């Protein structure tokens, strides 16, 4: 299995960051297998969804409705509502696996692989890319 960790800056606001191009570059010319992505953080996740047509903003709006950034959370260090970031990975998991066929991601036409981060206190995220060759 080939594996590497990449670092991304997500900034000071809720973010859906498209990683699809980096994923495609990682698997290019490597034959068949499975790309597994993992975020080693308690407050970030990975989602496969359509981007650029408003779905990424819709995801953030839905998470905002489900997990408001207010003082209801028992986990209270950091900015107000920080505890919601610790609940989010139960809804948007910290992992994703995508088939790779002949060195290409086997995604649907409109699917993108995205890092989802609601934790405005931590601006840097790591994502582990691992390819299990078939």
URPEZI-V478779 format. One record per residue. PHI is phi in whole degrees, -180 to 180 (NA if undefined). OMEGA is omega in whole degrees, 0 to 359 (* if undefined). BURIAL is b if it has 9 or more other ideal C-beta (glycine too) atoms within 8 Angstrom, else e. Layout:
PHI/OMEGA/BURIAL
PHI/OMEGA/BURIAL
//
This chain:
NA/177/e
-100/185/e
-145/173/e
-151/178/e
-111/177/e
-119/182/e
-110/180/e
-129/175/b
-99/183/e
-102/173/b
89/189/e
-104/176/e
-142/179/e
-53/190/b
-138/164/b
-119/185/b
-111/183/b
-75/180/b
-105/189/b
-57/181/b
-63/178/e
-65/178/b
-64/179/b
-62/178/b
-64/182/e
-65/185/b
-95/185/b
-54/177/e
63/182/e
-113/178/b
80/183/b
-98/176/e
165/178/b
-127/171/b
-93/176/b
-114/179/b
-115/180/b
-142/178/b
-107/182/b
-83/180/e
-136/180/b
-82/187/e
-133/178/b
-142/180/b
-147/179/b
-126/180/b
-135/173/b
-110/183/b
-157/175/b
-75/177/e
-121/175/b
85/179/e
-112/180/e
106/182/e
-65/178/b
-65/176/b
-68/177/e
-63/177/e
-62/179/b
-63/178/b
-66/179/e
-63/178/e
-65/176/b
-64/177/b
-70/181/e
-74/186/e
-130/183/b
-64/179/e
-86/179/b
-131/187/e
-95/181/e
-75/189/e
-83/179/b
-72/176/e
-77/195/e
-120/178/e
-78/180/e
85/182/e
-68/177/e
-56/180/e
87/182/b
-58/180/b
-59/179/b
-62/180/b
-65/179/b
-81/177/b
-90/186/b
-53/181/b
-63/173/b
-73/179/e
-102/177/b
-120/190/b
-66/181/e
-84/181/b
-149/174/b
-156/177/b
-130/183/e
-131/175/b
-66/176/b
-123/180/b
-122/179/e
53/177/e
80/179/b
-121/175/b
-66/179/b
-93/178/e
-92/172/b
-70/186/e
-51/186/e
-107/183/e
-86/174/b
-130/178/b
-101/189/b
-130/170/b
-86/180/b
-115/184/b
-137/176/b
-104/185/b
-87/182/b
-78/179/b
-86/182/e
-123/187/b
-89/181/e
-120/181/e
-128/175/b
-111/175/b
-130/176/b
-92/176/b
-101/178/b
-133/178/b
-113/173/b
-98/185/e
-74/183/b
-92/*/e
//
